Amino acid sequence: MSNQELIHAYRHLLRWSLRAVQFSKPSRFVVRDTLRAAFRDENGTFEPSRIKSTLWFLESAATYVGVEHKIIKNMAYVRYMQQKNIGPWRIKAQTLAKSQQRALKDPVHEKEYEHFDKTIAMLNDTMNLCLR
């Protein structure tokens, strides 16, 4: 794995991801931020076969409005809502006292994306993809 291979993989994934979400405004920023986080992850692994499969998947999502496109569109929407919930109000919540923070924590919100993440992980295993 050379540095040039990583850069090419990043650029190809970004290009096809943006085409898959049709450069729509909230989705393109979500895709960009998710891809950046994935490539900056220290525990991440670089597998060319998974990158190739993911590029085929993204190319299909960009070319045809089918199942692949709907999966990418829904993933971008869920990640957008997830990032929206981490917004500035969380900073205000961190400055509150401990007793007031307990009142803000909701057990439902702590695990609301767990099923979604497991579904994406199973899709990745089944189709040899590397979606996040």
C-alpha positions in Angstrom: 0.0 0.0 0.0 1.7 3.1 -1.1 0.7 6.7 -0.4 -0.2 7.2 -4.1 -2.6 4.2 -4.0 -4.4 5.8 -1.0 -4.7 9.1 -2.7 -6.1 7.5 -5.9 -8.5 5.4 -3.9 -9.7 8.5 -1.9 -10.2 10.6 -5.0 -12.0 7.9 -6.9 -14.3 7.1 -4.0 -15.0 10.8 -3.5 -15.7 11.4 -7.2 -18.1 8.5 -7.5 -19.8 9.2 -4.2 -20.5 12.7 -5.2 -21.9 11.5 -8.5 -24.0 8.9 -6.7 -25.7 11.6 -4.5 -25.9 13.8 -7.6 -24.0 16.6 -5.9 -27.1 17.4 -3.7 -26.2 20.0 -1.1 -26.5 18.3 2.3 -25.5 14.9 0.9 -22.2 16.0 -0.7 -21.0 17.4 2.6 -22.0 14.2 4.5 -20.2 12.0 2.0 -17.1 14.2 2.1 -17.0 14.2 5.9 -17.6 10.5 6.2 -14.9 9.6 3.6 -12.5 11.9 5.4 -13.2 10.3 8.7 -12.7 6.8 7.2 -9.4 7.6 5.7 -8.1 9.4 8.8 -9.1 6.4 11.0 -5.9 4.8 12.4 -7.5 1.4 12.7 -8.7 1.3 9.1 -7.4 -1.2 6.6 -6.7 -0.7 2.9 -8.1 -3.5 0.9 -8.0 -2.9 -2.9 -10.6 -5.6 -3.6 -13.1 -3.9 -1.3 -12.3 -0.5 -2.9 -12.9 -1.9 -6.3 -16.2 -3.4 -5.3 -17.3 -0.2 -3.7 -16.4 1.8 -6.8 -18.5 -0.5 -8.9 -21.4 -0.1 -6.4 -21.0 3.7 -6.5 -20.8 3.8 -10.2 -24.0 1.8 -10.5 -25.7 4.1 -8.0 -24.5 7.1 -10.0 -25.6 5.7 -13.4 -28.9 4.1 -12.6 -31.6 5.2 -10.2 -32.1 1.7 -8.7 -31.5 0.0 -5.4 -27.9 1.1 -5.1 -28.9 4.7 -5.5 -31.6 4.4 -2.9 -29.1 2.8 -0.5 -26.6 5.6 -0.9 -29.3 8.2 -0.6 -30.7 6.8 2.6 -27.2 6.3 4.1 -26.4 10.0 3.4 -29.7 11.0 5.0 -29.2 8.9 8.1 -25.6 10.2 8.5 -26.9 13.7 8.0 -29.5 13.3 10.8 -26.9 11.7 13.0 -24.4 14.6 12.5 -27.3 17.0 13.0 -28.0 15.5 16.5 -24.3 16.1 17.5 -24.7 19.8 16.7 -24.1 22.9 18.8 -26.7 22.0 21.4 -24.4 19.2 22.6 -21.8 21.8 23.5 -24.4 23.6 25.6 -25.3 20.2 27.2 -21.7 19.6 28.1 -21.5 22.8 30.1 -24.5 21.9 32.2 -24.2 20.3 35.7 -24.0 16.5 36.0 -27.6 16.2 37.3 -28.9 18.2 34.4 -26.9 16.1 31.9 -28.6 12.9 33.2 -31.9 14.4 32.4 -30.8 15.1 28.8 -29.6 11.6 28.1 -32.2 9.3 26.6 -31.6 5.6 26.4 -33.4 5.4 23.1 -31.1 8.0 21.4 -28.0 6.2 22.6 -28.8 3.1 20.6 -30.9 4.4 17.8 -28.3 3.9 15.0 -27.1 0.5 16.2 -29.4 -1.5 14.0 -28.5 0.7 11.0 -24.8 0.2 11.5 -25.2 -3.5 11.8 -27.2 -3.6 8.6 -24.5 -1.7 6.7 -21.9 -4.0 8.2 -23.8 -7.0 6.9 -24.2 -5.4 3.5 -20.4 -4.8 3.4 -19.7 -8.4 4.3 -22.1 -9.8 1.8 -21.1 -7.7 -1.2 -17.4 -7.1 -0.2 -17.9 -3.4 0.1 -16.4 -0.7 2.4 -19.4 1.6 3.0 -19.8 3.6 6.3 
